[in-house]
Amino acid sequence: MYYVEDRTSTCVETIAACPIKRVAIVRYHNGREYTYSNVPALAIINLFLNSSISLGFWANKVKRFKGVTYKETGFNLYSKALLGV
């Protein structure tokens, strides 16, 4: 996984993604974390190469691609429990 966390975003804290596995993990500033599957490899590569892309814009656009699925993973702030991956 490669991390993108050096960009300012009002909603996304960091994104970890792998173009080979076509997976992206998006952590939002509110603490919620989502794992996106079947993300186009070109979209992930574009995120890494184009430093002007907003992390929030990218995450919002990717989840609308056909075939992309996502589920909440990580730490749930409300129940204080780890969620299954």
C-alpha distances in whole Angstrom, upper triangle without the diagonal:
4,7,10,13,16,17,20,20,23,21,17,16,12,10,6,5,5,9,9,9,10,9,8,9,12,14,17,20,22,20,19,15,15,12,13,13,15,14,15,13,15,15,11,12,15,13,12,15,17,18,20,19,19,16,19,20,17,16,20,20,17,19,22,21,23,21,18,18,17,18,18,16,16,19,22,24,27,27,25,24,20,20,19,15
4,7,10,12,14,17,18,21,19,16,14,11,8,5,5,6,9,11,12,12,11,9,10,12,14,17,19,22,19,19,16,16,14,14,15,16,14,15,13,14,14,10,10,13,11,9,12,14,14,17,16,16,14,17,18,15,15,19,19,17,19,22,21,23,22,19,20,18,20,20,18,17,20,23,25,28,29,27,25,22,22,21,18
4,6,9,11,14,15,17,16,12,11,7,6,4,7,9,12,14,14,14,12,10,9,10,11,14,16,18,17,17,14,15,14,14,16,18,15,17,15,16,14,11,12,13,10,9,12,14,13,15,14,14,11,14,16,14,14,18,18,16,18,21,21,24,23,20,20,18,19,18,17,16,18,21,22,26,27,25,24,21,21,21,18
4,6,7,10,11,15,14,10,9,6,5,6,8,11,13,16,17,15,14,11,10,10,11,13,14,17,16,17,14,15,15,15,17,19,16,17,15,16,13,10,11,12,8,7,10,11,9,12,11,11,8,12,14,12,12,16,16,15,17,20,20,23,23,20,21,19,20,19,18,17,20,22,23,26,28,26,25,23,22,23,20
4,6,8,9,12,12,9,7,5,7,9,11,15,17,20,20,19,16,13,12,10,10,11,12,15,14,16,14,15,16,17,20,22,19,20,19,19,17,14,15,15,11,11,13,13,11,13,12,11,9,12,14,13,13,16,18,17,19,22,23,26,26,22,22,20,21,19,18,17,18,21,21,24,26,24,24,22,22,23,21
4,7,9,13,14,11,9,8,10,12,14,17,19,22,23,21,20,16,16,14,13,14,14,18,17,19,18,19,20,20,23,24,21,22,21,20,18,16,16,15,12,11,13,12,9,11,11,11,10,13,15,14,15,18,20,19,21,24,25,28,28,25,26,23,24,23,22,21,22,24,24,27,29,27,28,26,26,27,25
4,6,10,11,9,9,8,10,13,15,18,19,23,23,21,20,16,16,13,13,13,13,17,17,18,17,19,20,20,23,24,20,21,20,20,17,15,16,14,11,11,13,11,8,8,9,7,7,10,12,12,13,16,17,18,20,22,23,26,27,24,25,23,24,23,22,21,23,24,24,27,29,28,28,27,27,28,26
4,7,9,8,8,10,12,15,18,21,22,26,26,24,22,18,17,14,13,12,11,15,16,17,17,19,21,21,24,25,22,23,23,22,19,18,19,17,14,14,16,14,11,10,10,7,8,9,11,13,14,15,17,18,20,22,24,27,28,25,25,23,24,22,23,22,22,23,23,26,28,27,28,27,27,28,27
4,6,6,7,9,11,15,17,20,22,25,25,23,20,17,15,12,11,9,9,12,14,15,15,16,18,19,22,24,20,22,22,21,18,17,19,17,14,15,17,15,12,11,10,6,6,6,9,11,11,12,15,16,17,19,21,25,26,22,23,20,21,20,20,20,20,21,20,23,26,25,26,25,24,26,25
4,6,8,11,13,17,19,23,25,28,27,25,22,19,17,13,12,9,8,10,13,14,15,17,19,20,23,25,22,24,25,24,21,20,22,20,17,19,21,18,16,14,13,9,9,7,10,13,12,13,16,17,18,20,22,26,27,23,23,21,21,19,20,20,20,20,19,21,24,24,25,24,24,26,25
4,7,10,11,15,17,21,23,26,25,22,20,16,14,10,9,6,6,8,10,10,12,13,16,16,20,22,20,22,23,23,19,18,21,20,16,18,21,19,17,16,13,10,8,6,9,11,10,10,14,15,15,17,20,23,24,20,20,17,17,16,17,17,17,17,16,18,21,21,22,21,21,23,22
4,6,8,11,14,17,19,22,21,19,16,13,11,7,6,4,6,9,9,10,10,11,13,14,18,20,17,20,20,20,17,15,18,17,13,15,18,17,15,14,12,9,6,5,9,10,8,10,13,13,14,17,19,22,22,19,18,16,16,14,15,15,15,16,16,19,21,20,21,20,19,21,19
4,7,10,14,17,20,23,22,20,17,13,11,8,6,5,5,9,9,10,10,12,14,16,19,21,19,21,21,22,18,17,19,18,14,15,18,17,15,16,14,11,8,9,12,13,11,14,16,16,17,20,21,25,25,21,20,17,17,15,15,14,14,16,15,19,21,19,20,19,19,21,19
4,7,10,14,16,19,18,17,14,10,8,6,5,7,9,12,11,11,10,11,12,14,17,19,16,19,18,19,16,13,16,16,12,12,16,15,14,15,13,11,8,9,13,12,10,14,16,15,16,19,20,23,23,19,19,16,16,15,14,13,15,17,17,20,22,20,20,18,18,19,18
4,6,10,12,15,15,13,10,7,6,5,6,9,11,14,13,12,10,10,10,11,13,15,13,15,14,15,13,10,13,13,10,10,14,14,13,15,12,11,7,10,12,10,9,12,14,12,13,17,17,20,20,16,16,14,15,14,13,13,15,18,19,22,23,22,21,19,18,18,16
4,7,10,13,12,11,8,6,5,7,9,12,14,17,15,14,11,11,9,10,12,14,12,14,13,15,13,10,12,14,11,10,14,15,15,17,15,14,11,13,15,12,11,15,16,14,15,18,18,21,19,16,16,14,15,14,13,13,16,18,20,23,24,22,21,18,17,17,14
4,7,9,9,7,6,4,6,8,11,14,17,20,18,16,13,12,9,9,10,11,9,11,10,12,10,7,9,11,9,9,13,14,15,17,15,15,12,14,15,12,11,15,15,12,14,17,16,18,17,14,14,13,15,15,14,15,18,21,23,26,26,25,24,20,19,18,15
4,5,6,6,6,6,9,12,15,18,21,23,21,20,16,14,12,11,10,11,9,10,8,11,11,7,9,12,11,10,13,16,17,19,17,18,15,18,18,15,14,18,17,14,16,18,17,18,17,14,15,15,17,18,17,17,21,24,26,29,29,28,26,22,21,19,16
4,6,5,7,8,12,14,18,20,24,26,24,22,19,17,14,12,11,10,8,8,5,7,8,6,7,10,10,10,12,15,17,19,17,18,16,18,18,14,15,18,16,13,15,18,15,17,15,14,15,16,18,20,19,21,24,27,29,32,32,31,29,26,24,22,19
4,5,8,11,14,17,20,23,26,28,26,24,21,18,15,13,11,10,10,10,7,10,12,9,10,14,14,13,16,18,20,23,21,22,20,22,22,18,18,21,20,16,18,20,17,18,16,15,16,17,20,21,20,22,25,28,31,33,33,32,30,26,24,22,19
4,5,9,12,15,18,21,25,26,24,22,18,16,12,11,8,8,9,10,8,12,13,10,12,15,15,15,18,20,22,24,21,22,19,21,22,18,17,20,19,15,16,19,16,17,14,13,14,14,16,18,17,19,23,25,28,30,30,29,27,23,21,19,15
4,7,10,13,17,20,23,25,23,20,17,14,11,8,6,5,5,6,6,9,9,8,10,13,13,13,16,18,20,21,18,19,17,18,18,14,14,16,15,11,13,15,13,14,11,10,11,12,15,17,17,19,22,24,27,29,30,29,27,23,21,19,15
4,7,10,13,16,20,21,19,17,13,11,7,6,5,6,6,9,9,12,11,9,12,14,13,14,17,18,19,21,18,18,15,16,17,14,12,15,15,11,12,15,13,14,12,9,10,10,12,13,13,15,18,20,23,26,26,25,23,20,17,16,12
4,6,10,13,16,18,16,14,10,8,6,5,7,9,7,10,10,12,10,8,11,13,11,12,15,16,17,18,15,15,12,13,14,11,9,12,13,10,10,14,13,15,14,10,11,9,11,12,12,13,16,18,21,23,24,23,21,18,16,16,12
4,7,10,13,15,12,11,7,6,4,6,9,12,11,14,14,16,14,11,14,16,13,14,18,18,18,19,16,15,12,12,15,12,10,13,14,12,12,15,16,18,16,13,12,9,10,10,9,9,13,15,17,20,21,19,18,15,14,13,11
4,6,10,11,10,8,6,5,6,8,11,14,12,15,16,17,14,12,15,16,13,14,18,17,17,18,15,13,9,9,12,10,7,10,13,11,11,14,16,18,17,14,13,10,10,10,10,10,12,14,16,18,20,19,18,16,14,15,13
4,7,8,7,6,4,7,9,11,15,18,16,19,19,21,18,16,18,19,15,16,20,19,18,19,16,14,10,10,13,13,10,13,15,14,14,17,19,22,21,17,16,13,12,10,9,9,10,12,13,16,17,16,16,14,13,15,14
4,5,6,5,6,8,12,13,17,20,18,21,22,22,19,18,20,20,17,18,21,20,19,19,16,13,10,9,12,13,10,12,15,15,14,17,19,22,22,18,17,14,13,11,12,11,11,12,12,15,17,16,17,16,15,17,17
4,5,7,9,12,15,17,21,24,22,24,25,25,22,20,23,23,19,20,23,22,20,19,17,14,11,10,14,15,13,14,18,18,18,21,23,26,26,22,21,18,17,14,14,13,13,13,12,15,17,16,18,17,17,20,19
4,6,9,12,15,18,21,24,23,26,27,28,24,23,26,25,22,23,26,25,23,23,21,17,14,13,16,17,15,16,19,19,18,21,24,26,26,23,21,17,16,13,13,12,11,10,9,11,14,14,15,15,16,19,19
4,6,10,13,16,20,23,22,25,26,27,24,22,25,25,21,23,26,25,23,24,21,18,15,14,18,18,15,17,20,20,18,22,24,26,25,22,20,16,14,11,11,9,7,8,7,10,12,11,12,12,12,15,16
4,7,10,13,17,20,19,23,24,25,22,20,24,24,21,22,25,25,24,24,21,18,15,13,17,17,13,14,18,17,15,19,21,23,22,18,16,13,11,7,8,7,7,7,8,10,12,12,12,11,10,13,13
4,7,10,13,17,16,19,20,22,19,17,21,21,18,19,23,23,22,23,20,17,14,13,16,15,12,14,16,15,13,17,19,21,20,16,14,10,9,6,5,6,7,8,10,13,14,13,13,11,10,11,10
4,6,10,13,13,16,18,20,17,15,19,20,17,19,22,22,22,22,19,17,13,13,15,14,10,12,14,12,10,14,15,17,16,12,10,6,5,4,5,7,10,11,13,16,16,16,15,13,10,11,9
4,7,10,10,14,15,17,15,13,17,18,16,18,21,22,22,23,19,18,14,14,16,14,11,13,14,12,10,14,14,16,14,10,8,5,6,6,6,9,12,14,17,19,19,19,17,14,11,11,8
4,7,7,10,12,15,12,11,15,16,14,16,19,20,21,21,18,17,14,14,15,12,9,11,12,8,7,11,11,12,10,7,6,4,7,9,10,13,16,17,20,22,22,22,20,18,15,14,11
4,5,9,11,14,12,12,15,17,16,17,20,21,22,23,20,20,17,17,17,14,12,14,14,10,9,12,11,11,8,6,5,6,9,12,12,15,19,20,23,25,25,25,23,19,17,15,12
4,6,9,11,11,11,14,15,15,17,20,21,22,23,20,20,18,18,18,15,13,15,13,10,10,12,9,9,6,5,7,9,12,15,16,19,22,24,27,28,29,29,26,23,20,18,15
4,6,9,7,7,11,12,12,14,16,17,19,20,16,17,15,15,15,11,10,12,11,7,8,10,8,9,8,6,8,10,13,16,16,19,22,24,26,28,29,29,27,24,21,20,17
4,5,5,7,9,10,11,13,15,16,18,19,16,17,16,17,16,12,12,14,12,8,11,12,8,10,9,8,12,13,17,19,20,22,26,27,30,32,33,32,31,28,25,24,20
4,5,5,6,9,10,11,12,14,17,18,16,18,16,18,17,13,14,16,14,11,14,15,12,13,13,12,14,16,19,21,21,23,26,28,31,33,34,33,31,28,26,24,21
4,5,5,6,9,10,10,12,15,16,14,16,15,17,16,12,14,16,13,11,14,15,12,14,15,14,17,18,21,23,24,25,29,30,32,35,36,35,34,31,29,28,24
4,6,5,6,9,10,10,13,14,11,13,12,14,12,8,10,12,10,8,11,12,10,13,13,12,15,16,19,21,21,23,26,28,29,32,33,33,31,28,26,26,22
4,5,5,7,9,10,12,14,11,13,11,14,13,9,10,13,12,9,12,14,13,15,15,13,15,15,18,19,19,21,24,26,28,30,31,30,29,26,24,24,20
4,5,5,6,8,11,13,12,14,13,16,15,12,14,16,14,13,16,18,15,18,18,16,19,19,22,23,23,24,27,29,31,34,35,34,32,29,28,27,23
4,5,5,6,9,10,9,12,12,14,13,10,12,15,13,12,15,16,15,18,19,17,19,20,23,24,24,25,28,30,31,34,35,34,34,31,29,29,25
4,6,6,7,9,7,9,8,11,11,7,10,13,12,11,14,16,15,18,19,16,18,18,21,21,21,22,25,27,28,31,32,31,30,28,26,26,23
4,6,7,10,9,11,11,14,14,11,13,16,15,14,17,19,18,21,21,19,21,20,23,23,23,23,25,28,29,32,33,32,31,28,27,27,24
4,6,9,9,12,13,16,15,13,16,18,17,16,20,21,20,23,23,21,24,23,26,26,26,26,29,31,32,35,37,35,35,32,31,31,28
4,6,6,10,11,14,13,11,14,16,15,15,19,20,19,22,23,21,24,23,26,26,27,27,29,31,32,35,37,35,35,33,31,32,29
4,6,8,10,13,13,11,14,17,16,17,20,21,21,25,26,23,25,24,26,26,26,26,28,30,30,33,35,34,34,32,31,31,29
4,6,9,12,11,11,14,15,15,16,19,20,20,24,26,23,25,24,27,26,27,27,29,30,30,33,36,34,35,33,32,33,30
4,6,9,7,7,10,12,11,12,15,17,17,21,22,19,21,21,23,23,24,24,26,27,28,31,33,32,32,30,29,30,27
4,5,5,6,9,10,11,12,15,16,17,21,22,19,21,19,21,21,22,22,24,25,25,27,30,29,29,28,27,28,25
4,5,5,6,9,10,11,12,15,16,19,20,17,18,16,18,17,18,18,20,21,22,24,27,26,26,24,23,24,22
4,5,5,6,9,10,11,13,15,18,20,16,17,15,17,16,18,18,20,20,20,23,25,25,25,24,22,24,22
4,6,5,6,9,10,11,13,17,18,16,17,16,18,18,20,21,23,23,24,26,28,28,28,27,25,26,24
4,6,5,6,9,10,11,15,16,13,15,14,17,17,19,20,22,23,24,26,28,28,28,26,24,24,22
4,5,5,6,9,10,14,15,11,12,11,13,14,15,17,19,19,21,23,25,25,24,22,20,21,18
4,6,6,7,10,13,14,12,12,12,14,15,17,19,21,21,22,23,26,26,26,24,22,22,21
4,6,6,7,11,13,11,13,13,16,17,19,21,24,24,25,27,29,29,29,27,24,25,22
4,5,5,9,10,7,10,10,13,15,17,19,22,23,24,26,28,28,27,25,22,22,19
4,6,8,9,6,7,7,11,13,15,18,20,20,22,24,25,26,25,23,20,20,17
4,6,9,7,9,10,14,16,19,21,24,24,26,27,28,29,28,26,23,23,21
4,6,6,9,11,15,18,20,23,25,26,28,29,31,31,30,28,25,24,21
4,6,9,12,15,19,21,24,27,27,30,31,32,33,31,29,25,24,22
4,6,10,13,17,19,22,25,26,29,30,30,31,29,26,23,21,19
4,7,10,14,16,19,22,22,25,27,27,28,26,23,20,19,16
4,7,11,13,16,19,19,22,24,24,25,23,20,17,15,13
4,7,9,13,15,16,19,20,20,21,19,17,14,13,11
4,6,10,13,13,16,17,17,18,16,13,10,10,8
4,7,9,9,12,13,13,14,12,10,8,8,8
4,7,8,11,13,13,13,10,8,5,6,6
4,7,10,12,12,10,9,6,5,7,7
4,6,9,9,7,6,5,6,9,11
4,6,6,5,6,6,7,10,12
4,6,5,8,9,10,14,16
4,6,8,11,11,15,18
4,5,9,10,13,16
4,7,9,13,16
4,6,10,13
4,7,9
4,7
4
